[in-house]
Amino acid sequence: MRNTRTAPLLAAGIAATLVSALTPATAFAAAEMSAAKDPLRQYTRQKLQWQRCDAGSPAAFRCATVKVPLDYGDPGGKKIDIAVSRLKASSAEERRGALLFNPGGPGAPGLNMPIDLEADLPGKVKGQYDLIGFDPRGVGQSSPVSCGLTADEMITDRPYRKGTFAKDVKWARTVADKCLAKGGDTLRNLTTRNTARDMDVIRAVLGEKKISYLGYSYGTYLGAVYAQMFPRRTDRFVLDSAADPARYGRGMFQEMAEGTEPAFTRWSRWTARRHTAYELGDTPAEVRRTFWHLVARADRRPIDFDGESLTGDGIRAERHRLFHVQAGAEWIAGLKKAAEGRKADGGEQAARGRKADPSGFSPEGAPGPAPSGFVRDVPPDNGDASAWAVLCADTRTWPRDPEQYRRDAIRDKARYPLFGDFASTIKPCAFWKPGSEPATTVNNKVGALILQNEWDPQTPLAAGRAMHRALRGSRMVTVSGGEGHGVYPFKSCADRSTTVYLTTGRLPARDLTCRAPETAPAEHTGG
């Protein structure tokens, strides 16, 4: 909702747009009254200057800059830029409105999403909607932030070990201190609620009464927050690979650890049935022993594999690979051969070259970097700086005592051996200055469609179900056997239901479950 605090006096240039017959004093008073009544008028009435985003992108792909207040509680104060892109609807007759995208993160740029998704989106969707991308505040081309972090300070996968915990506490404090020193009040305003307000300014500037939306991963939380704040401006919302709004923040990391253990069990069973191909064990228990033997061996002496030197913790950090059973089996088989001094075969070499689902949205066709011609240098640590800013400033539930993180990491490593300590150990949020306002409670009846793969490494199925419960007007489509992070429009069995919803507004009459194609058995190529 909009802040009703009276804004500072509008500039004389805005006052001059009032009826010319007014006396200067009367015009000034009228401008002050207008600002008090609608403090965001200067933002929602701005005219966009569209330009070609990049010489290498399609001519129809246009970009513009939207001005928004850094602090919506002080709309007359500092302004920041939001970079917005557009591909117009292909049918003027069928055009319905604007479909905004967000790729997740937080900290991921979304400016390029219209052209990255265009080839996969059905023609009916492209006919009805202007496809709108944007970089969230502080990200990419939208007044990008930096904390001046070094390469080592940008390493976020840090397992708990007794001998390194003090060093990790120092890392977390250093990141928080650097961000406070360089970002200060800017970073405390990089919140999901403010990004939702930015989306509403974009809606107004585009001349739309409502917006539709397709958001992935963290973007599902952003979409749910928008629906909570602006329910009457929410049209057709698709939340793909949904986060649990009640556990947003630290709980998201911990849900990853919880979801990894059943995925590991599934992977070990699948791999055991293919012992001839992978030679990792002919029972699930034997496959698990092989895996943990590799981890222990790599902790004693790192395994050189595909140009990397992997420790046991390094292997555990790649836990997302095991959600894709075939690719995971190929990767572990290659690691085993490397540890034994044998050469990996062709299939294993191919698996080495693809990293499944890093921490963010990454199906094939996923958003890439922002267009290089839309002209701003992005600091190398922008993704980390903006991600920590949002995660830490959004919620006030991060423990402040490092010993709490130590206890939780020890506990969760025992509960969830693959990733529990990574998820629960110290993070910069322990030392972060609180954000500008409390987190949002998501609990409403706004219509939405939630899409979820059964085997998603970033937002587990339980998280999608929790989002569904919070959005009481939603329907959910679950892809049984679906692997990976991101469902639509990537040739999933959920595509049809999603396209029907986007083009007609009809949600499924009930929650649906459809089945993904079976993962093909691997062919053994020797080695």
C-alpha positions as CSV (number, residue, x, y, z in Angstrom):
1,M,0.0,0.0,0.0
2,R,1.1,3.5,-0.5
3,N,2.6,5.5,2.3
4,T,0.4,8.5,3.1
5,R,3.2,10.6,4.7
6,T,3.0,14.1,3.3
7,A,5.7,14.5,0.7
8,P,8.0,17.6,0.5
9,L,6.8,20.4,-1.8
10,L,6.9,19.5,-5.5
11,A,9.4,21.3,-7.7
12,A,8.3,24.5,-9.3
13,G,8.4,22.9,-12.8
14,I,5.6,20.4,-11.7
15,A,3.6,23.2,-10.2
16,A,3.8,25.1,-13.5
17,T,1.8,22.4,-15.2
18,L,-1.3,23.4,-13.3
19,V,-3.8,25.7,-14.8
20,S,-2.0,28.8,-16.0
21,A,-4.7,31.2,-14.7
22,L,-3.8,30.4,-11.1
23,T,-1.7,33.0,-9.3
24,P,1.8,31.8,-8.3
25,A,0.8,31.5,-4.7
26,T,-2.4,29.6,-5.6
27,A,-0.5,27.3,-8.0
28,F,2.1,26.5,-5.3
29,A,-0.6,25.7,-2.8
30,A,-2.4,23.5,-5.4
31,A,0.8,21.6,-6.1
32,E,1.3,21.0,-2.4
33,M,-2.2,19.7,-2.0
34,S,-1.7,17.4,-5.1
35,A,1.5,16.0,-3.6
36,A,-0.1,15.4,-0.3
37,K,-3.0,13.6,-1.9
38,D,-0.9,11.5,-4.3
39,P,2.8,11.6,-3.3
40,L,3.7,9.2,-6.1
41,R,2.1,11.3,-8.9
42,Q,5.5,12.5,-10.2
43,Y,6.5,8.9,-10.7
44,T,3.2,7.3,-12.0
45,R,2.8,10.1,-14.6
46,Q,6.3,10.0,-16.1
47,K,6.6,9.4,-19.8
48,L,9.0,6.7,-20.9
49,Q,11.6,7.2,-23.6
50,W,11.9,3.8,-25.3
51,Q,15.1,3.0,-27.2
52,R,16.6,0.0,-28.8
53,C,18.2,-2.1,-26.0
54,D,21.2,-3.3,-27.9
55,A,22.5,-3.3,-31.5
56,G,22.6,-7.1,-31.4
57,S,19.0,-7.6,-30.1
58,P,15.8,-7.5,-32.2
59,A,14.8,-4.0,-33.2
60,A,11.4,-4.6,-31.6
61,F,13.0,-5.1,-28.2
62,R,13.0,-1.7,-26.5
63,C,14.3,-0.5,-23.2
64,A,13.5,2.5,-21.0
65,T,14.3,3.9,-17.6
66,V,11.6,4.4,-14.9
67,K,12.4,6.7,-12.0
68,V,11.2,5.6,-8.5
69,P,11.9,6.8,-5.0
70,L,14.6,5.0,-3.1
71,D,12.5,5.3,0.0
72,Y,8.7,5.2,-0.6
73,G,8.3,6.8,2.9
74,D,10.1,9.8,1.5
75,P,9.0,10.1,-2.2
76,G,10.4,13.6,-2.5
77,G,13.9,12.3,-1.6
78,K,16.5,10.4,-3.5
79,K,15.5,8.8,-6.8
80,I,16.8,5.6,-8.4
81,D,16.5,4.1,-11.9
82,I,14.6,1.0,-12.8
83,A,15.5,-0.4,-16.2
84,V,12.5,-1.8,-18.1
85,S,12.2,-3.7,-21.4
86,R,9.3,-4.5,-23.7
87,L,8.3,-6.7,-26.6
88,K,4.9,-5.5,-27.8
89,A,2.0,-7.9,-28.2
90,S,2.1,-9.5,-31.6
91,S,-1.7,-8.9,-32.1
92,A,-3.1,-5.4,-31.6
93,E,-6.6,-6.9,-31.8
94,E,-6.1,-9.6,-29.1
95,R,-3.8,-7.5,-26.8
96,R,-4.9,-7.9,-23.2
97,G,-2.2,-6.1,-21.2
98,A,1.3,-6.4,-19.8
99,L,3.0,-9.6,-18.6
100,L,5.9,-8.8,-16.2
101,F,8.7,-11.3,-15.6
102,N,11.1,-12.0,-12.7
103,P,13.8,-14.6,-12.9
104,G,14.3,-15.1,-9.1
105,G,17.5,-14.7,-7.1
106,P,17.2,-12.3,-5.3
107,G,19.9,-10.4,-7.2
108,A,19.2,-11.8,-10.7
109,P,18.6,-9.4,-13.6
110,G,15.4,-9.7,-15.6
111,L,15.8,-7.1,-18.3
112,N,16.5,-9.7,-21.0
113,M,13.7,-12.1,-20.1
114,P,11.2,-11.1,-22.9
115,I,13.6,-12.1,-25.7
116,D,15.0,-15.1,-23.7
117,L,11.6,-16.6,-23.2
118,E,10.0,-15.5,-26.5
119,A,10.9,-18.5,-28.5
120,D,9.3,-20.9,-26.0
121,L,6.2,-18.9,-25.2
122,P,3.0,-20.0,-27.1
123,G,1.9,-17.7,-29.8
124,K,-1.4,-17.0,-28.0
125,V,0.4,-15.6,-25.0
126,K,2.7,-13.4,-27.2
127,G,-0.4,-12.2,-29.1
128,Q,-2.2,-11.1,-25.9
129,Y,0.6,-9.5,-23.9
130,D,3.3,-7.0,-24.0
131,L,6.2,-8.9,-22.5
132,I,7.9,-6.8,-19.9
133,G,11.3,-7.4,-18.3
134,F,12.9,-5.3,-15.6
135,D,16.0,-5.4,-13.4
136,P,14.9,-5.1,-9.8
137,R,16.2,-2.2,-7.8
138,G,19.9,-2.3,-7.1
139,V,20.4,-5.1,-9.7
140,G,22.0,-5.0,-13.2
141,Q,20.9,-1.8,-15.0
142,S,18.7,-0.6,-12.2
143,S,21.1,1.7,-10.1
144,P,23.3,-1.3,-9.4
145,V,24.8,-1.6,-5.9
146,S,28.2,-2.9,-4.8
147,C,29.8,-3.7,-1.5
148,G,33.3,-3.9,-2.9
149,L,33.5,-7.6,-2.1
150,T,36.6,-9.6,-3.1
151,A,36.3,-12.9,-5.0
152,D,36.8,-14.9,-1.8
153,E,34.1,-12.8,0.0
154,M,31.7,-13.8,-2.8
155,I,32.0,-17.5,-2.0
156,T,28.8,-18.2,-0.2
157,D,28.8,-22.0,0.0
158,R,30.6,-22.4,3.4
159,P,30.2,-25.7,5.2
160,Y,30.5,-25.9,9.0
161,R,33.8,-27.1,10.4
162,K,34.9,-26.6,13.9
163,G,38.3,-25.4,12.8
164,T,37.0,-22.9,10.3
165,F,33.9,-21.5,12.0
166,A,35.7,-18.5,13.5
167,K,37.0,-17.6,10.0
168,D,33.5,-17.9,8.6
169,V,32.1,-15.6,11.3
170,K,34.7,-13.1,10.3
171,W,33.7,-13.5,6.7
172,A,30.1,-12.9,7.5
173,R,30.8,-9.8,9.6
174,T,33.2,-8.4,7.0
175,V,30.6,-8.7,4.2
176,A,28.0,-7.0,6.4
177,D,30.4,-4.2,7.4
178,K,31.5,-3.6,3.9
179,C,28.0,-3.4,2.6
180,L,27.0,-1.0,5.4
181,A,30.0,1.2,4.8
182,K,29.4,1.4,1.0
183,G,25.6,1.0,0.7
184,G,24.2,2.3,4.0
185,D,20.6,3.4,3.6
186,T,20.5,2.4,0.0
187,L,20.8,-1.3,0.8
188,R,18.2,-1.1,3.6
189,N,15.7,0.0,1.0
190,L,16.4,-2.9,-1.3
191,T,13.4,-4.9,0.0
192,T,10.9,-7.1,-1.7
193,R,8.1,-4.7,-0.6
194,N,9.9,-1.8,-2.3
195,T,10.4,-3.9,-5.5
196,A,6.7,-4.7,-5.4
197,R,6.0,-1.0,-5.2
198,D,8.4,-0.4,-8.2
199,M,6.3,-3.0,-10.1
200,D,3.2,-1.0,-9.4
201,V,4.9,2.2,-10.6
202,I,5.8,0.3,-13.8
203,R,2.1,-0.8,-14.1
204,A,1.0,2.8,-13.8
205,V,3.6,4.2,-16.2
206,L,2.6,1.6,-18.8
207,G,-1.0,2.7,-18.5
208,E,-2.4,-0.6,-17.1
209,K,-5.1,-1.0,-14.5
210,K,-3.7,-4.4,-13.7
211,I,-0.7,-6.5,-14.5
212,S,-0.1,-10.1,-15.1
213,Y,3.1,-11.8,-14.0
214,L,5.3,-14.8,-14.5
215,G,7.9,-15.2,-11.7
216,Y,10.3,-18.0,-10.8
217,S,11.8,-19.0,-7.5
218,Y,12.4,-15.9,-5.3
219,G,10.2,-14.2,-7.9
220,T,7.2,-16.2,-6.6
221,Y,7.7,-14.6,-3.3
222,L,7.9,-11.2,-5.0
223,G,4.7,-11.9,-6.9
224,A,2.9,-13.1,-3.7
225,V,4.0,-9.9,-1.9
226,Y,2.7,-7.8,-4.8
227,A,-0.6,-9.6,-4.6
228,Q,-0.8,-9.0,-0.9
229,M,0.0,-5.3,-1.2
230,F,-2.0,-4.6,-4.4
231,P,-4.7,-7.3,-4.7
232,R,-7.0,-5.2,-7.0
233,R,-4.1,-4.6,-9.5
234,T,-3.3,-8.3,-9.7
235,D,-4.5,-10.0,-12.9
236,R,-3.1,-13.4,-14.0
237,F,-0.2,-14.5,-11.8
238,V,1.9,-17.6,-12.5
239,L,4.3,-18.5,-9.7
240,D,6.8,-21.1,-11.0
241,S,8.9,-23.1,-8.5
242,A,7.5,-21.4,-5.4
243,A,9.1,-20.4,-2.2
244,D,7.5,-20.9,1.2
245,P,6.5,-17.3,2.2
246,A,6.4,-18.2,5.9
247,R,10.0,-19.5,5.8
248,Y,11.4,-16.8,3.4
249,G,14.9,-15.8,4.4
250,R,17.0,-18.3,6.5
251,G,14.3,-20.9,6.1
252,M,14.8,-21.1,2.3
253,F,18.3,-22.3,2.8
254,Q,17.2,-24.8,5.3
255,E,14.4,-26.1,3.1
256,M,17.0,-26.8,0.4
257,A,18.8,-29.1,2.9
258,E,15.6,-30.8,3.9
259,G,14.6,-31.5,0.3
260,T,18.0,-32.8,-0.6
261,E,17.8,-36.0,1.5
262,P,14.7,-37.6,-0.2
263,A,16.3,-36.6,-3.6
264,F,19.5,-38.4,-2.6
265,T,17.4,-41.5,-1.6
266,R,15.7,-41.4,-5.0
267,W,19.0,-41.0,-6.8
268,S,20.6,-43.9,-5.0
269,R,17.7,-46.2,-5.9
270,W,17.7,-45.1,-9.6
271,T,21.4,-45.5,-9.8
272,A,21.4,-49.0,-8.1
273,R,19.1,-50.3,-10.8
274,R,21.7,-49.2,-13.4
275,H,24.8,-50.7,-11.8
276,T,26.0,-52.1,-15.1
277,A,26.1,-48.6,-16.6
278,Y,27.6,-46.7,-13.7
279,E,29.4,-49.2,-11.5
280,L,28.4,-47.4,-8.3
281,G,26.6,-50.2,-6.5
282,D,23.8,-52.7,-7.2
283,T,21.8,-51.7,-4.1
284,P,20.8,-48.2,-2.8
285,A,22.8,-48.8,0.3
286,E,25.9,-49.6,-1.8
287,V,25.4,-46.6,-4.0
288,R,25.3,-44.4,-0.9
289,R,28.4,-46.0,0.6
290,T,30.2,-45.3,-2.7
291,F,29.1,-41.7,-2.6
292,W,30.2,-41.1,1.0
293,H,33.5,-43.0,0.4
294,L,34.2,-40.5,-2.4
295,V,33.4,-37.6,-0.1
296,A,35.8,-38.9,2.6
297,R,38.5,-39.7,0.1
298,A,38.2,-36.2,-1.4
299,D,38.5,-34.7,2.1
300,R,41.8,-36.5,2.6
301,R,43.1,-35.7,-0.8
302,P,41.1,-33.5,-3.3
303,I,40.0,-35.2,-6.6
304,D,41.2,-33.5,-9.8
305,F,38.2,-33.6,-12.1
306,D,37.3,-31.5,-15.1
307,G,39.8,-28.8,-14.3
308,E,38.7,-28.5,-10.6
309,S,40.2,-29.9,-7.4
310,L,37.2,-31.1,-5.5
311,T,37.2,-31.6,-1.7
312,G,34.5,-33.6,0.0
313,D,32.7,-30.4,0.9
314,G,33.0,-29.4,-2.7
315,I,31.2,-32.6,-3.7
316,R,28.5,-31.9,-1.2
317,A,28.1,-28.4,-2.4
318,E,27.1,-29.8,-5.8
319,R,24.1,-31.6,-4.2
320,H,21.7,-30.1,-6.8
321,R,23.2,-32.5,-9.4
322,L,21.5,-35.4,-7.7
323,F,18.0,-34.1,-8.3
324,H,18.7,-35.0,-12.0
325,V,19.2,-38.7,-11.5
326,Q,20.9,-39.5,-14.8
327,A,23.2,-36.5,-14.9
328,G,24.0,-37.1,-11.2
329,A,24.9,-40.7,-11.8
330,E,27.1,-39.7,-14.7
331,W,28.9,-37.1,-12.7
332,I,29.5,-39.3,-9.7
333,A,30.7,-42.2,-11.9
334,G,33.2,-39.8,-13.5
335,L,34.4,-38.6,-10.1
336,K,34.9,-42.2,-9.0
337,K,37.0,-43.0,-12.1
338,A,39.0,-39.8,-11.6
339,A,39.7,-40.8,-8.0
340,E,40.8,-44.2,-9.2
341,G,43.0,-42.7,-12.0
342,R,40.8,-43.9,-14.8
343,K,39.5,-41.9,-17.7
344,A,35.8,-40.9,-17.8
345,D,33.8,-42.0,-20.8
346,G,31.9,-39.7,-23.2
347,G,28.7,-39.6,-21.2
348,E,30.5,-38.8,-18.0
349,Q,32.5,-36.1,-19.7
350,A,29.3,-34.5,-21.0
351,A,27.9,-34.5,-17.4
352,R,31.0,-32.8,-16.2
353,G,30.3,-29.9,-18.5
354,R,26.8,-29.1,-17.2
355,K,26.1,-27.8,-13.8
356,A,22.5,-28.5,-12.9
357,D,20.6,-25.7,-11.2
358,P,23.0,-23.3,-9.5
359,S,21.4,-21.2,-6.8
360,G,19.0,-19.4,-9.0
361,F,16.7,-19.9,-11.9
362,S,18.4,-22.0,-14.6
363,P,16.4,-24.2,-16.9
364,E,17.5,-24.1,-20.6
365,G,16.5,-20.9,-22.1
366,A,16.8,-19.1,-18.8
367,P,17.5,-15.3,-18.6
368,G,21.0,-14.3,-19.4
369,P,22.9,-11.0,-18.7
370,A,21.3,-7.7,-19.4
371,P,21.7,-6.2,-22.8
372,S,25.2,-4.8,-23.0
373,G,24.1,-1.7,-24.9
374,F,21.8,-0.4,-22.2
375,V,24.6,1.3,-20.8
376,R,25.8,0.9,-17.3
377,D,28.8,-0.9,-16.0
378,V,27.7,-3.5,-13.4
379,P,30.0,-4.1,-10.4
380,P,31.4,-7.7,-10.3
381,D,29.8,-8.2,-6.9
382,N,26.4,-6.8,-7.8
383,G,24.6,-10.1,-7.6
384,D,26.0,-10.9,-4.2
385,A,25.6,-7.4,-2.8
386,S,21.9,-7.1,-3.9
387,A,21.1,-10.7,-2.9
388,W,22.3,-10.3,0.6
389,A,20.7,-6.8,0.9
390,V,17.3,-8.3,0.0
391,L,17.6,-11.5,2.1
392,C,18.9,-9.7,5.1
393,A,16.8,-6.5,5.0
394,D,13.5,-8.3,4.2
395,T,13.2,-10.3,7.5
396,R,14.2,-9.7,11.1
397,T,14.4,-13.3,12.1
398,W,18.1,-14.0,11.5
399,P,19.8,-14.9,14.8
400,R,22.3,-12.3,16.0
401,D,24.4,-14.8,18.1
402,P,27.1,-16.7,16.1
403,E,26.8,-19.5,18.6
404,Q,23.2,-20.1,17.5
405,Y,24.5,-20.7,13.9
406,R,27.1,-23.1,15.2
407,R,24.6,-25.1,17.2
408,D,22.1,-25.2,14.3
409,A,24.8,-26.2,11.8
410,I,26.0,-29.1,14.0
411,R,22.4,-30.2,14.5
412,D,21.4,-30.0,10.8
413,K,24.5,-31.7,9.5
414,A,23.4,-34.7,11.5
415,R,19.9,-34.4,10.3
416,Y,20.6,-33.6,6.7
417,P,24.2,-34.8,6.0
418,L,24.5,-33.6,2.4
419,F,23.7,-29.9,2.9
420,G,22.4,-29.2,6.4
421,D,25.5,-27.4,7.7
422,F,25.8,-25.3,4.5
423,A,22.3,-24.1,5.0
424,S,22.4,-23.4,8.7
425,T,25.8,-22.0,9.3
426,I,26.7,-18.3,9.7
427,K,25.5,-15.8,7.1
428,P,26.1,-12.0,6.7
429,C,22.5,-11.4,7.8
430,A,23.6,-12.2,11.4
431,F,25.4,-8.7,11.4
432,W,23.1,-6.8,9.0
433,K,21.4,-3.6,9.8
434,P,17.6,-4.1,9.9
435,G,15.6,-3.2,6.7
436,S,13.3,-0.3,6.4
437,E,10.1,-2.2,7.4
438,P,9.0,-5.6,8.7
439,A,8.4,-8.5,6.3
440,T,5.1,-9.2,4.6
441,T,2.7,-11.8,5.8
442,V,1.2,-13.5,2.7
443,N,-2.3,-14.6,3.3
444,N,-5.0,-13.7,0.8
445,K,-7.5,-15.0,-1.8
446,V,-6.0,-13.5,-4.9
447,G,-6.1,-15.9,-7.8
448,A,-2.8,-17.4,-9.0
449,L,-1.4,-20.6,-10.6
450,I,1.5,-22.3,-8.8
451,L,3.7,-24.7,-10.8
452,Q,6.1,-27.1,-9.1
453,N,8.4,-29.9,-10.2
454,E,8.4,-32.8,-7.7
455,W,12.3,-32.8,-7.6
456,D,13.3,-29.2,-7.5
457,P,16.7,-28.5,-5.7
458,Q,16.1,-24.9,-4.9
459,T,12.4,-24.7,-3.9
460,P,11.3,-28.1,-2.8
461,L,7.8,-29.4,-3.3
462,A,6.9,-28.7,0.3
463,A,7.7,-25.0,-0.3
464,G,5.3,-24.8,-3.3
465,R,2.6,-26.4,-1.2
466,A,3.1,-23.9,1.5
467,M,2.7,-21.0,-1.0
468,H,-0.5,-22.7,-2.2
469,R,-1.9,-22.7,1.3
470,A,-1.0,-19.0,1.8
471,L,-2.6,-18.0,-1.5
472,R,-6.1,-19.4,-0.8
473,G,-7.4,-18.4,-4.2
474,S,-4.6,-20.3,-6.1
475,R,-4.5,-23.6,-7.9
476,M,-1.4,-25.8,-8.1
477,V,0.0,-28.0,-10.9
478,T,2.6,-30.5,-9.7
479,V,4.8,-32.2,-12.2
480,S,5.2,-35.7,-10.8
481,G,8.8,-36.9,-11.5
482,G,9.7,-33.4,-12.8
483,E,13.3,-32.5,-12.2
484,G,15.0,-29.1,-11.9
485,H,14.1,-25.6,-11.2
486,G,11.6,-24.0,-13.6
487,V,8.6,-25.5,-15.2
488,Y,7.0,-23.1,-17.8
489,P,7.3,-22.8,-20.8
490,F,10.0,-25.5,-21.0
491,K,8.0,-28.3,-22.7
492,S,6.4,-29.6,-19.4
493,C,3.1,-31.3,-18.9
494,A,2.0,-28.2,-17.0
495,D,2.4,-26.0,-20.1
496,R,-1.2,-26.4,-21.4
497,S,-2.9,-25.5,-18.1
498,T,-0.6,-22.5,-17.7
499,T,-1.3,-21.2,-21.3
500,V,-5.0,-21.6,-20.8
501,Y,-4.9,-19.6,-17.6
502,L,-2.8,-16.8,-19.1
503,T,-4.9,-16.5,-22.2
504,T,-8.4,-17.1,-20.8
505,G,-8.1,-16.4,-17.0
506,R,-9.5,-19.8,-16.2
507,L,-7.7,-21.5,-13.4
508,P,-7.9,-25.3,-13.3
509,A,-11.1,-26.4,-11.5
510,R,-9.0,-28.3,-9.0
511,D,-5.3,-28.9,-8.2
512,L,-3.7,-31.1,-10.8
513,T,-0.8,-33.5,-11.0
514,C,0.7,-34.5,-14.3
515,R,3.6,-36.9,-15.0
516,A,7.0,-35.9,-16.5
517,P,8.5,-38.3,-19.0
518,E,10.6,-41.1,-17.5
519,T,14.3,-40.3,-17.4
520,A,15.9,-42.4,-20.1
521,P,18.3,-45.2,-19.0
522,A,21.9,-44.4,-19.7
523,E,23.9,-46.2,-22.3
524,H,27.1,-47.6,-21.1
525,T,29.9,-46.4,-23.3
526,G,32.8,-48.2,-21.7
527,G,35.8,-46.8,-19.8
